[in-house]
Amino acid sequence: MNQELEKLVRKYPELNECTADIQYAFELLTESYRQEGKLLLCGNGGSAADCDHIVGELMKGFTLQRPVDSQFTQKLLDIDQYEGSYMAEHLQQALPAISLANHSALMTAFSNDVAADMVFAQQVYGYGQKNDVVIGLSTSGNSNNVLKALKVAKAKGLITIGFTGQSGGKMKELCDVCICVPWQETLDIQERHLPIYHTLCIMLEKEFFQW
């Protein structure tokens, strides 16, 4: 078992049954990033906040430093010999991730003008490209707007990953892999989603930036 997964299970023994799915999600995300894909995330309420949280861990250094490479540093110096070094020192390499829950103008416009339950689906349709991954977070596994986004993702040939609770809901059969934590209450499920996605972010960071 991966070292980070072992740490997760030591802290949360009940998540041992999720480790195979977490490992598979890691492999899918790793392959996506190696093929220059990006991650799109959607969820409601606390799960929307989790989307933002995941983006924050992937788009900058989390547990490791991620300095830009010397070639990019030189390009910045060629553009501005005075500020180039400062900019290079204060940039960090990123794993591209976008929270679809955070686009208020688009979301309110689409909800008002077209259909509120199709907002995430529209974003996946507009952003989604070959090799991208869509993560849907829903404690019930039945959030209508998340399911529609995942269906559009499948239609576009994107990889789909679900985070949900014990039953998995409709999401379980729809996603390429669904991480179903063994709890039923919303707060209990969300409390376990956080250490799982932290673990995934650490695994990805080490895979791409631990030299």
PASEBA-1860 file (N, C-alpha, C; in nm, 3 decimals):
! residues 211
1> MNQELEKL> 0.084/-0.119/0.000/0.000/0.000/0.000/0.088/0.124/0.000 ~ 0.044/0.226/-0.071/0.115/0.353/-0.074/0.133/0.408/0.067 ~ 0.248/0.472/0.092/0.281/0.523/0.225/0.176/0.623/0.275 ~ 0.129/0.709/0.186/0.029/0.808/0.228/-0.104/0.742/0.260 ~ -0.138/0.638/0.187/-0.261/0.564/0.218/-0.249/0.494/0.353 ~ -0.132/0.443/0.383/-0.110/0.380/0.514/-0.131/0.481/0.626 ~ -0.080/0.603/0.607/-0.100/0.709/0.707/-0.248/0.740/0.723 ~ -0.319/0.746/0.611/-0.462/0.775/0.616/-0.536/0.670/0.697
9> VRKYPELN> -0.506/0.543/0.672/-0.576/0.434/0.740/-0.540/0.430/0.888 ~ -0.418/0.466/0.923/-0.382/0.471/1.065/-0.467/0.574/1.138 ~ -0.492/0.687/1.074/-0.572/0.792/1.136/-0.721/0.760/1.132 ~ -0.764/0.700/1.021/-0.906/0.672/0.999/-0.922/0.526/0.956 ~ -0.917/0.432/1.051/-0.919/0.289/1.016/-1.039/0.248/0.932 ~ -1.152/0.316/0.950/-1.272/0.279/0.876/-1.259/0.305/0.726 ~ -1.158/0.385/0.687/-1.138/0.416/0.546/-1.054/0.311/0.474 ~ -1.015/0.206/0.545/-0.937/0.099/0.481/-1.010/0.042/0.360
17> ECTADIQY> -1.143/0.034/0.370/-1.221/-0.024/0.260/-1.224/0.066/0.136 ~ -1.179/0.190/0.151/-1.179/0.284/0.038/-1.044/0.291/-0.033 ~ -0.942/0.224/0.021/-0.807/0.247/-0.030/-0.789/0.205/-0.176 ~ -0.852/0.098/-0.217/-0.838/0.055/-0.357/-0.895/0.161/-0.451 ~ -1.010/0.220/-0.415/-1.069/0.323/-0.499/-0.987/0.452/-0.496 ~ -0.931/0.486/-0.381/-0.844/0.604/-0.373/-0.721/0.585/-0.461 ~ -0.663/0.466/-0.454/-0.546/0.437/-0.537/-0.580/0.446/-0.685 ~ -0.695/0.396/-0.723/-0.736/0.402/-0.864/-0.760/0.546/-0.907
25> AFELLTES> -0.823/0.625/-0.819/-0.844/0.767/-0.849/-0.710/0.837/-0.869 ~ -0.614/0.805/-0.786/-0.479/0.861/-0.800/-0.418/0.824/-0.936 ~ -0.433/0.700/-0.975/-0.378/0.656/-1.104/-0.445/0.728/-1.221 ~ -0.576/0.747/-1.213/-0.647/0.817/-1.319/-0.603/0.963/-1.327 ~ -0.589/1.028/-1.213/-0.546/1.167/-1.209/-0.402/1.181/-1.258 ~ -0.317/1.087/-1.219/-0.178/1.090/-1.263/-0.169/1.079/-1.414 ~ -0.244/0.987/-1.472/-0.242/0.970/-1.617/-0.295/1.094/-1.687 ~ -0.398/1.154/-1.631/-0.453/1.277/-1.688/-0.349/1.387/-1.690
33> YRQEGKLL> -0.284/1.409/-1.578/-0.185/1.517/-1.571/-0.064/1.488/-1.661 ~ -0.028/1.362/-1.675/0.083/1.329/-1.766/0.046/1.357/-1.911 ~ -0.082/1.356/-1.942/-0.130/1.383/-2.077/-0.176/1.529/-2.092 ~ -0.132/1.615/-1.998/-0.163/1.758/-1.999/-0.313/1.786/-1.984 ~ -0.380/1.699/-1.909/-0.519/1.723/-1.876/-0.532/1.815/-1.756 ~ -0.656/1.845/-1.722/-0.684/1.928/-1.605/-0.797/1.864/-1.526 ~ -0.820/1.916/-1.407/-0.924/1.864/-1.319/-1.034/1.967/-1.303 ~ -1.158/1.924/-1.323/-1.276/2.007/-1.300/-1.352/1.947/-1.182
41> LCGNGGSA> -1.400/2.032/-1.090/-1.465/1.983/-0.969/-1.598/2.052/-0.949 ~ -1.698/1.975/-0.903/-1.829/2.034/-0.875/-1.893/1.969/-0.753 ~ -1.971/2.049/-0.683/-2.042/2.004/-0.564/-2.123/2.119/-0.508 ~ -2.208/2.091/-0.410/-2.298/2.190/-0.352/-2.270/2.209/-0.204 ~ -2.289/2.332/-0.155/-2.274/2.358/-0.013/-2.133/2.329/0.037 ~ -2.124/2.244/0.140/-1.993/2.207/0.192/-1.906/2.141/0.089 ~ -1.968/2.067/-0.002/-1.892/2.001/-0.108/-1.837/2.104/-0.208 ~ -1.908/2.216/-0.226/-1.855/2.325/-0.309/-1.729/2.383/-0.244
49> ADCDHIVG> -1.734/2.398/-0.112/-1.615/2.445/-0.040/-1.500/2.346/-0.054 ~ -1.532/2.216/-0.054/-1.429/2.114/-0.075/-1.366/2.128/-0.214 ~ -1.447/2.161/-0.314/-1.392/2.183/-0.449/-1.286/2.293/-0.446 ~ -1.319/2.405/-0.381/-1.224/2.515/-0.370/-1.099/2.472/-0.294 ~ -1.120/2.394/-0.188/-1.009/2.347/-0.105/-0.912/2.262/-0.187 ~ -0.965/2.171/-0.265/-0.880/2.084/-0.347/-0.800/2.166/-0.447 ~ -0.866/2.264/-0.510/-0.795/2.351/-0.605/-0.679/2.421/-0.535 ~ -0.702/2.467/-0.413/-0.596/2.535/-0.338/-0.475/2.448/-0.311
57> ELMKGFTL> -0.496/2.318/-0.294/-0.383/2.228/-0.267/-0.308/2.189/-0.394 ~ -0.379/2.186/-0.508/-0.318/2.141/-0.633/-0.250/2.253/-0.710 ~ -0.300/2.374/-0.700/-0.252/2.483/-0.783/-0.131/2.556/-0.726 ~ -0.086/2.515/-0.608/0.035/2.571/-0.546/0.099/2.464/-0.460 ~ 0.213/2.495/-0.401/0.278/2.401/-0.312/0.189/2.365/-0.194 ~ 0.184/2.238/-0.160/0.104/2.190/-0.047/0.198/2.145/0.064 ~ 0.263/2.033/0.046/0.363/1.987/0.144/0.505/1.998/0.089 ~ 0.518/2.034/-0.038/0.649/2.046/-0.102/0.664/2.182/-0.168
65> QRPVDSQF> 0.789/2.225/-0.185/0.818/2.342/-0.268/0.809/2.299/-0.415 ~ 0.761/2.388/-0.499/0.747/2.355/-0.641/0.807/2.466/-0.728 ~ 0.936/2.488/-0.722/0.996/2.597/-0.799/0.981/2.576/-0.950 ~ 0.967/2.687/-1.022/0.963/2.677/-1.168/1.101/2.638/-1.219 ~ 1.107/2.580/-1.338/1.235/2.531/-1.390/1.320/2.645/-1.445 ~ 1.446/2.614/-1.469/1.543/2.715/-1.511/1.509/2.774/-1.647 ~ 1.451/2.693/-1.736/1.416/2.744/-1.869/1.309/2.852/-1.860 ~ 1.208/2.828/-1.776/1.103/2.929/-1.761/1.157/3.053/-1.691
73> TQKLLDID> 1.245/3.030/-1.594/1.308/3.144/-1.527/1.382/3.232/-1.627 ~ 1.454/3.169/-1.718/1.528/3.246/-1.818/1.434/3.323/-1.910 ~ 1.321/3.263/-1.945/1.223/3.333/-2.029/1.171/3.459/-1.959 ~ 1.147/3.449/-1.828/1.104/3.566/-1.753/1.213/3.672/-1.750 ~ 1.338/3.629/-1.733/1.450/3.724/-1.733/1.467/3.791/-1.869 ~ 1.441/3.717/-1.974/1.450/3.775/-2.109/1.344/3.883/-2.129 ~ 1.229/3.865/-2.066/1.120/3.963/-2.078/1.145/4.084/-1.989 ~ 1.194/4.058/-1.868/1.218/4.167/-1.772/1.336/4.127/-1.683
81> QYEGSYMA> 1.452/4.185/-1.711/1.572/4.146/-1.637/1.569/4.193/-1.491 ~ 1.481/4.288/-1.461/1.475/4.340/-1.325/1.377/4.261/-1.238 ~ 1.258/4.233/-1.291/1.158/4.162/-1.211/1.151/4.013/-1.241 ~ 1.223/3.968/-1.345/1.216/3.828/-1.383/1.253/3.733/-1.272 ~ 1.361/3.763/-1.200/1.404/3.673/-1.093/1.304/3.671/-0.978 ~ 1.248/3.790/-0.945/1.146/3.796/-0.839/1.025/3.711/-0.876 ~ 0.981/3.725/-1.001/0.864/3.650/-1.045/0.890/3.501/-1.042 ~ 1.007/3.459/-1.087/1.042/3.317/-1.086/1.047/3.262/-0.943
89> EHLQQALP> 1.098/3.341/-0.851/1.109/3.296/-0.712/0.973/3.286/-0.644 ~ 0.874/3.357/-0.697/0.744/3.359/-0.633/0.636/3.291/-0.716 ~ 0.676/3.214/-0.814/0.584/3.125/-0.885/0.608/2.981/-0.838 ~ 0.502/2.902/-0.839/0.513/2.761/-0.803/0.446/2.678/-0.913 ~ 0.503/2.562/-0.941/0.443/2.475/-1.041/0.307/2.426/-0.992 ~ 0.216/2.407/-1.087/0.077/2.377/-1.053/0.029/2.252/-1.123 ~ -0.068/2.187/-1.060/-0.146/2.081/-1.123/-0.282/2.145/-1.153 ~ -0.314/2.170/-1.281/-0.430/2.251/-1.316/-0.562/2.195/-1.263
97> AISLANHS> -0.636/2.278/-1.191/-0.763/2.238/-1.133/-0.855/2.360/-1.127 ~ -0.982/2.340/-1.158/-1.080/2.448/-1.160/-1.202/2.405/-1.080 ~ -1.241/2.487/-0.983/-1.366/2.465/-0.909/-1.481/2.527/-0.986 ~ -1.573/2.446/-1.033/-1.688/2.495/-1.109/-1.790/2.565/-1.018 ~ -1.774/2.550/-0.888/-1.868/2.610/-0.793/-1.838/2.756/-0.766 ~ -1.736/2.811/-0.828/-1.685/2.941/-0.788/-1.701/3.047/-0.896 ~ -1.789/3.025/-0.994/-1.804/3.118/-1.105/-1.942/3.185/-1.096 ~ -1.954/3.281/-1.008/-2.086/3.334/-0.972/-2.159/3.401/-1.088
105> ALMTAFSN> -2.088/3.477/-1.171/-2.155/3.546/-1.280/-2.213/3.447/-1.381 ~ -2.131/3.351/-1.422/-2.179/3.249/-1.516/-2.291/3.167/-1.454 ~ -2.273/3.127/-1.329/-2.372/3.039/-1.265/-2.507/3.108/-1.251 ~ -2.506/3.234/-1.208/-2.634/3.304/-1.191/-2.697/3.336/-1.327 ~ -2.614/3.371/-1.425/-2.669/3.399/-1.558/-2.732/3.274/-1.619 ~ -2.661/3.162/-1.611/-2.713/3.039/-1.671/-2.836/2.990/-1.595 ~ -2.834/3.001/-1.462/-2.949/2.960/-1.382/-3.072/3.043/-1.417 ~ -3.053/3.172/-1.435/-3.164/3.262/-1.465/-3.213/3.248/-1.608
113> DVAADMVF> -3.119/3.233/-1.702/-3.154/3.238/-1.844/-3.186/3.102/-1.904 ~ -3.130/2.995/-1.846/-3.143/2.863/-1.910/-3.201/2.761/-1.812 ~ -3.116/2.704/-1.724/-3.165/2.600/-1.632/-3.066/2.585/-1.517 ~ -3.114/2.604/-1.396/-3.026/2.599/-1.279/-2.959/2.464/-1.261 ~ -3.031/2.356/-1.293/-2.975/2.223/-1.270/-2.871/2.183/-1.376 ~ -2.851/2.270/-1.476/-2.755/2.240/-1.583/-2.628/2.324/-1.577 ~ -2.611/2.402/-1.470/-2.495/2.493/-1.463/-2.364/2.416/-1.469 ~ -2.346/2.317/-1.382/-2.221/2.241/-1.383/-2.203/2.168/-1.515
121> AQQVYGYG> -2.312/2.116/-1.568/-2.306/2.045/-1.696/-2.258/2.138/-1.807 ~ -2.307/2.262/-1.807/-2.263/2.360/-1.907/-2.113/2.389/-1.894 ~ -2.065/2.401/-1.772/-1.923/2.428/-1.750/-1.836/2.311/-1.796 ~ -1.881/2.190/-1.766/-1.807/2.072/-1.813/-1.806/2.068/-1.965 ~ -1.921/2.100/-2.025/-1.929/2.101/-2.171/-1.835/2.207/-2.229 ~ -1.827/2.322/-2.166/-1.743/2.430/-2.218/-1.595/2.413/-2.191 ~ -1.561/2.363/-2.074/-1.420/2.350/-2.035/-1.359/2.215/-2.073 ~ -1.440/2.111/-2.070/-1.387/1.976/-2.080/-1.320/1.945/-2.213
129> QKNDVVIG> -1.199/1.891/-2.204/-1.123/1.851/-2.320/-1.063/1.712/-2.297 ~ -1.012/1.654/-2.404/-0.952/1.522/-2.396/-0.851/1.516/-2.281 ~ -0.854/1.406/-2.207/-0.764/1.376/-2.094/-0.800/1.449/-1.966 ~ -0.908/1.526/-1.964/-0.951/1.592/-1.841/-1.022/1.493/-1.749 ~ -1.026/1.528/-1.620/-1.098/1.452/-1.519/-1.202/1.542/-1.454 ~ -1.320/1.488/-1.427/-1.423/1.559/-1.352/-1.445/1.487/-1.220 ~ -1.432/1.560/-1.110/-1.466/1.506/-0.978/-1.597/1.568/-0.935 ~ -1.692/1.482/-0.899/-1.819/1.526/-0.843/-1.826/1.486/-0.696
137> LSTSGNSN> -1.860/1.581/-0.612/-1.875/1.554/-0.468/-2.022/1.568/-0.430 ~ -2.077/1.463/-0.373/-2.217/1.463/-0.329/-2.230/1.361/-0.217 ~ -2.267/1.406/-0.099/-2.273/1.313/0.014/-2.380/1.206/-0.007 ~ -2.486/1.239/-0.080/-2.591/1.140/-0.108/-2.560/1.058/-0.233 ~ -2.476/1.115/-0.321/-2.453/1.052/-0.450/-2.564/1.077/-0.549 ~ -2.659/1.163/-0.511/-2.778/1.185/-0.595/-2.802/1.332/-0.630 ~ -2.705/1.419/-0.607/-2.723/1.561/-0.638/-2.746/1.577/-0.788 ~ -2.861/1.629/-0.824/-2.904/1.631/-0.963/-2.807/1.709/-1.054
145> NVLKALKV> -2.763/1.825/-1.008/-2.675/1.906/-1.094/-2.538/1.842/-1.110 ~ -2.492/1.771/-1.008/-2.364/1.700/-1.017/-2.376/1.581/-1.111 ~ -2.484/1.508/-1.099/-2.505/1.393/-1.188/-2.511/1.436/-1.334 ~ -2.577/1.546/-1.361/-2.585/1.594/-1.499/-2.446/1.632/-1.551 ~ -2.366/1.692/-1.465/-2.229/1.727/-1.505/-2.149/1.602/-1.537 ~ -2.164/1.498/-1.457/-2.092/1.373/-1.480/-2.139/1.305/-1.609 ~ -2.268/1.315/-1.638/-2.319/1.256/-1.763/-2.263/1.328/-1.884 ~ -2.254/1.460/-1.878/-2.193/1.536/-1.988/-2.045/1.498/-2.001
153> AKAKGLIT> -1.979/1.483/-1.887/-1.838/1.442/-1.889/-1.821/1.308/-1.959 ~ -1.910/1.212/-1.927/-1.903/1.081/-1.992/-1.926/1.093/-2.143 ~ -2.022/1.177/-2.181/-2.052/1.196/-2.322/-1.934/1.256/-2.398 ~ -1.853/1.336/-2.329/-1.735/1.398/-2.390/-1.611/1.310/-2.380 ~ -1.624/1.193/-2.318/-1.512/1.102/-2.305/-1.415/1.136/-2.195 ~ -1.461/1.211/-2.094/-1.374/1.249/-1.983/-1.379/1.142/-1.873 ~ -1.276/1.141/-1.790/-1.272/1.051/-1.674/-1.356/1.111/-1.563 ~ -1.432/1.028/-1.491/-1.518/1.075/-1.384/-1.485/1.005/-1.252
161> IGFTGQSG> -1.476/1.086/-1.147/-1.447/1.036/-1.012/-1.552/1.093/-0.918 ~ -1.607/1.007/-0.833/-1.708/1.051/-0.737/-1.658/1.042/-0.594 ~ -1.701/1.137/-0.513/-1.683/1.133/-0.367/-1.822/1.133/-0.306 ~ -1.856/1.031/-0.231/-1.991/1.024/-0.176/-1.991/0.944/-0.046 ~ -2.112/0.904/-0.003/-2.126/0.830/0.122/-2.144/0.682/0.100 ~ -2.193/0.614/0.201/-2.194/0.468/0.204/-2.268/0.404/0.087 ~ -2.385/0.456/0.054/-2.465/0.392/-0.051/-2.410/0.419/-0.190 ~ -2.344/0.532/-0.207/-2.294/0.570/-0.339/-2.398/0.637/-0.425
169> GKMKELCD> -2.525/0.612/-0.399/-2.632/0.672/-0.477/-2.618/0.641/-0.625 ~ -2.677/0.726/-0.707/-2.670/0.709/-0.853/-2.529/0.731/-0.905 ~ -2.451/0.807/-0.831/-2.315/0.838/-0.872/-2.228/0.713/-0.883 ~ -2.256/0.615/-0.799/-2.171/0.497/-0.792/-2.163/0.425/-0.925 ~ -2.275/0.413/-0.994/-2.277/0.342/-1.123/-2.232/0.430/-1.238 ~ -2.231/0.560/-1.217/-2.201/0.654/-1.325/-2.052/0.683/-1.339 ~ -1.980/0.682/-1.228/-1.839/0.725/-1.229/-1.745/0.610/-1.265 ~ -1.629/0.646/-1.319/-1.525/0.547/-1.345/-1.474/0.487/-1.215
177> VCICVPWQ> -1.467/0.572/-1.112/-1.438/0.523/-0.977/-1.514/0.612/-0.880 ~ -1.571/0.550/-0.777/-1.649/0.624/-0.678/-1.598/0.590/-0.539 ~ -1.552/0.691/-0.467/-1.501/0.672/-0.331/-1.617/0.692/-0.235 ~ -1.666/0.581/-0.180/-1.786/0.582/-0.094/-1.743/0.561/0.051 ~ -1.738/0.667/0.127/-1.696/0.653/0.267/-1.807/0.585/0.347 ~ -1.773/0.500/0.444/-1.873/0.419/0.513/-1.948/0.494/0.623 ~ -2.012/0.603/0.583/-2.095/0.681/0.674/-2.220/0.725/0.600 ~ -2.323/0.766/0.677/-2.451/0.802/0.616/-2.489/0.947/0.638
185> ETLDIQER> -2.450/1.005/0.750/-2.484/1.145/0.778/-2.391/1.239/0.702 ~ -2.449/1.349/0.653/-2.373/1.443/0.570/-2.245/1.490/0.637 ~ -2.253/1.534/0.764/-2.135/1.587/0.829/-2.028/1.480/0.847 ~ -2.068/1.356/0.875/-1.972/1.247/0.891/-1.903/1.216/0.759 ~ -1.979/1.219/0.651/-1.923/1.192/0.519/-1.823/1.300/0.481 ~ -1.862/1.426/0.500/-1.773/1.536/0.463/-1.646/1.537/0.546 ~ -1.657/1.498/0.673/-1.538/1.491/0.758/-1.437/1.389/0.707 ~ -1.485/1.284/0.639/-1.394/1.182/0.583/-1.348/1.218/0.442
193> HLPIYHTL> -1.426/1.295/0.370/-1.381/1.338/0.238/-1.254/1.420/0.247 ~ -1.246/1.506/0.347/-1.129/1.595/0.358/-0.997/1.519/0.368 ~ -0.981/1.425/0.463/-0.852/1.354/0.467/-0.825/1.270/0.343 ~ -0.931/1.226/0.274/-0.909/1.150/0.152/-0.853/1.239/0.043 ~ -0.915/1.356/0.022/-0.860/1.440/-0.085/-0.728/1.504/-0.046 ~ -0.704/1.526/0.082/-0.570/1.569/0.123/-0.467/1.462/0.085 ~ -0.500/1.337/0.112/-0.409/1.227/0.079/-0.385/1.220/-0.071 ~ -0.489/1.232/-0.150/-0.473/1.232/-0.296/-0.384/1.347/-0.342
201> CIMLEKEF> -0.404/1.465/-0.285/-0.322/1.580/-0.325/-0.175/1.560/-0.288 ~ -0.150/1.502/-0.173/-0.012/1.474/-0.133/0.050/1.371/-0.226 ~ -0.025/1.266/-0.259/0.026/1.163/-0.349/0.060/1.222/-0.486 ~ -0.028/1.306/-0.537/-0.004/1.369/-0.667/0.116/1.463/-0.661 ~ 0.124/1.540/-0.555/0.237/1.633/-0.541/0.369/1.558/-0.537 ~ 0.376/1.451/-0.464/0.499/1.373/-0.457/0.530/1.307/-0.592 ~ 0.428/1.265/-0.662/0.447/1.201/-0.792/0.511/1.298/-0.892 ~ 0.472/1.424/-0.889/0.514/1.518/-0.991/0.625/1.613/-0.946
209> FQW> 0.642/1.634/-0.816/0.732/1.740/-0.771/0.836/1.696/-0.668 ~ 0.840/1.569/-0.632/0.941/1.526/-0.536/1.063/1.475/-0.613 ~ 1.167/1.558/-0.618/1.286/1.523/-0.694/1.398/1.480/-0.601
END
